[in-house]
Amino acid sequence: MIGTLTLVGVGPGDPELLTLKAVKTIGAADVVVYPQKPGEPSLALSIAEAHVGVDAVRMPVNLPMKVEREPAQLAYDQIGETIAQLLSEGKSVAYLCEGDPLFYGSAMYLVERMSIVNIAIVPGITSLTATASVVGRPLAARNETLKILPAPLDSEKLIAELGQTQSAAIIKVGRHFDRVRDVLNQTGHAANAIVVEHATQARQKITPLADFAKDERPYFSTILCYKGDEAWGK
């Protein structure tokens, strides 16, 4: 008997943003797997916890938060083997992923490792669309381009990409905040830039980029910036 594996997007943080399909899938799973930083509670589980079945097995996956990729790759190798064993026993497994599983989500690494298994995917609300909703500002308008740029890109690459778009979302900001701010000032995108921390969560914070002091560095944040002709960008 072969069980089922479903990668479930649980959204950006507000439990009420779970989709009906996500709730149904989580509630029916024999095993609920969720990533967490070592020593910290899992955000993905906290979002979905109310819907986990009373008899379901909860299985945390500790993901090392290091620049080197090898420790995280080893963790995914190990959880892939564990899930494969559960599936061989006929278990249904739900893997929780913050946001959407395939939008910069950790679940993509399971897809890569378990290609011989039929994997179902439940999409979730992304951090990007959640950020736009709490700011109340469109991501782009009419025929404008929108680029999603990871902050770890080197400055030259960021400048080149920003030079070709009116609207951009900078993700994975973290320790790159000061450098990204300098880049946005160079490209002219800084004037209307908004920083959103922990979108839709209780600790949500919305701040114009210009209001951050030199030594302030928000961590879990997205920067929306605009350099177009539409009035909403101001």
C-alpha positions in Angstrom: 0.0 0.0 0.0 1.3 3.4 -1.0 0.3 6.5 1.1 -0.1 10.0 -0.1 2.2 13.0 0.4 0.7 16.5 0.2 2.7 19.7 0.4 0.4 22.2 2.1 0.8 26.0 1.8 -0.4 27.4 5.1 -0.1 31.1 4.1 1.9 34.0 5.6 0.9 33.8 9.3 -2.8 34.6 9.9 -4.5 31.2 10.6 -7.7 32.6 9.0 -5.9 32.8 5.6 -5.7 29.0 5.4 -7.6 27.7 2.4 -10.5 25.3 2.8 -8.5 22.7 1.0 -5.5 23.1 3.3 -7.8 22.7 6.4 -9.3 19.5 4.9 -5.9 18.0 4.0 -4.3 18.8 7.3 -7.2 17.4 9.3 -7.2 14.1 7.3 -3.4 13.5 7.5 -2.0 10.6 9.5 1.3 12.4 9.9 1.9 16.2 9.9 5.4 17.2 9.1 6.6 20.8 9.7 9.9 22.6 9.5 11.3 24.6 12.4 14.5 26.4 13.4 16.4 24.4 16.0 15.2 25.5 19.5 12.3 27.6 18.1 8.6 26.9 17.7 7.4 26.2 14.1 5.5 29.1 12.5 3.9 26.7 10.0 2.6 24.5 12.8 1.3 27.5 14.8 -0.8 28.6 11.8 -2.3 25.1 11.2 -2.3 23.6 14.7 -6.0 24.0 15.3 -6.8 21.7 12.3 -4.3 18.9 13.0 -6.2 15.6 13.8 -6.2 14.5 17.5 -4.7 11.1 16.5 -2.2 12.5 14.0 1.5 12.2 14.6 3.4 15.5 14.6 6.8 15.4 13.2 9.1 18.4 13.4 12.0 18.9 11.0 14.9 20.9 12.4 16.4 22.9 9.5 19.8 24.5 10.2 19.8 28.2 9.4 23.3 28.4 8.0 24.8 30.0 4.9 26.4 26.7 4.0 23.9 24.5 2.1 25.2 21.1 3.2 23.5 20.9 6.7 20.1 21.7 5.3 20.5 19.3 2.4 21.3 16.6 4.8 18.2 17.4 6.8 16.1 17.1 3.7 17.7 13.8 2.7 16.8 12.4 6.1 13.2 13.6 6.2 12.8 12.4 2.6 13.8 8.9 3.7 11.5 9.1 6.7 8.5 10.2 4.6 9.2 7.5 2.1 9.0 4.9 4.8 5.7 6.4 6.1 4.3 6.3 2.6 5.3 2.6 2.2 3.2 1.9 5.3 0.2 3.5 3.7 0.2 6.7 5.8 -1.1 10.0 4.5 1.5 12.7 5.1 1.0 16.5 5.1 4.1 18.6 4.9 3.4 22.2 6.1 5.0 25.1 4.3 4.8 28.7 5.2 3.3 30.8 2.3 3.1 28.7 -0.8 5.1 25.4 -1.2 6.5 26.4 -4.6 7.1 30.1 -4.1 10.6 30.0 -2.5 9.2 27.4 -0.2 11.3 24.7 1.5 8.9 22.0 0.2 10.5 22.3 -3.2 13.5 20.3 -1.9 11.1 17.4 -1.1 9.8 17.5 -4.7 13.4 17.1 -5.9 14.2 14.2 -3.6 10.9 12.2 -4.0 10.4 12.3 -7.8 9.1 8.7 -7.8 6.2 9.5 -5.4 3.0 11.1 -6.5 2.9 14.4 -4.7 -0.2 16.6 -4.3 0.3 20.3 -3.7 -2.1 22.7 -2.0 -1.2 26.2 -2.9 -1.2 28.9 -0.2 -1.3 32.7 0.0 2.3 34.0 -0.5 4.1 36.5 1.7 4.2 38.7 -1.4 0.5 39.0 -1.8 0.0 39.2 1.9 2.4 42.1 2.1 0.5 44.0 -0.6 -2.8 43.4 1.1 -1.7 44.8 4.5 -0.2 47.8 2.8 -3.2 48.3 0.7 -1.1 49.0 -2.4 -1.1 47.2 -5.8 2.0 45.3 -6.7 1.9 46.7 -10.3 -0.6 48.3 -12.6 -1.6 48.2 -16.3 1.4 47.2 -18.4 4.0 47.8 -15.7 6.5 45.1 -14.9 6.9 43.6 -11.4 10.1 41.8 -10.3 10.6 39.7 -7.3 14.2 40.0 -6.2 16.0 38.0 -3.5 18.1 40.4 -1.4 21.2 38.1 -1.3 21.8 38.9 -5.0 24.9 41.0 -5.3 24.5 44.7 -5.6 25.3 45.0 -9.3 22.7 42.4 -10.2 20.1 44.1 -8.1 20.8 47.5 -9.7 20.6 46.0 -13.2 17.3 44.2 -12.4 15.8 47.3 -10.7 16.8 49.4 -13.7 14.4 47.3 -15.9 11.3 47.5 -13.7 8.8 50.0 -12.3 7.7 47.9 -9.4 9.7 45.4 -7.3 9.4 43.3 -4.2 12.6 42.6 -2.3 12.4 39.3 -0.3 14.8 37.5 2.0 16.1 40.8 3.3 17.5 39.9 6.7 21.1 40.9 7.1 21.2 42.5 3.6 19.0 45.4 4.7 21.6 48.1 4.7 23.0 47.1 1.4 19.6 46.8 -0.2 18.6 50.3 1.1 21.8 51.7 -0.5 20.9 50.0 -3.8 17.3 51.4 -3.7 18.6 54.9 -3.1 20.9 54.5 -6.1 18.1 53.3 -8.5 15.5 55.8 -7.3 13.2 53.2 -5.9 13.7 54.2 -2.2 11.4 57.2 -2.1 8.1 55.1 -2.1 9.5 51.9 -0.6 7.6 50.3 2.2 9.0 47.7 4.6 6.6 45.1 6.0 7.6 42.9 8.8 5.7 39.7 9.7 2.8 40.4 7.4 -0.6 39.3 8.7 0.8 38.2 12.0 0.2 39.7 15.5 3.7 41.3 15.4 3.1 42.9 11.9 4.8 46.2 11.4 4.6 48.5 8.4 7.3 51.2 8.0 8.4 53.5 5.2 12.0 52.7 4.3 13.0 56.3 4.9 12.0 56.0 8.5 14.6 53.4 9.5 17.6 54.7 11.3 21.0 53.7 10.1 21.4 51.0 12.7 17.9 49.5 12.4 17.7 46.2 10.6 14.3 44.5 10.3 14.7 40.8 9.8 11.6 38.9 8.6 10.5 41.5 6.1 9.6 42.3 2.5 10.3 45.6 0.8 7.8 46.8 -1.8 9.2 49.6 -3.9 7.9 51.5 -6.9 9.2 53.9 -9.5 6.4 54.2 -12.0 3.8 56.8 -13.1 0.7 55.5 -11.3 -0.5 57.7 -8.4 -0.7 54.7 -6.0 3.0 54.5 -5.8 3.2 57.8 -3.9 
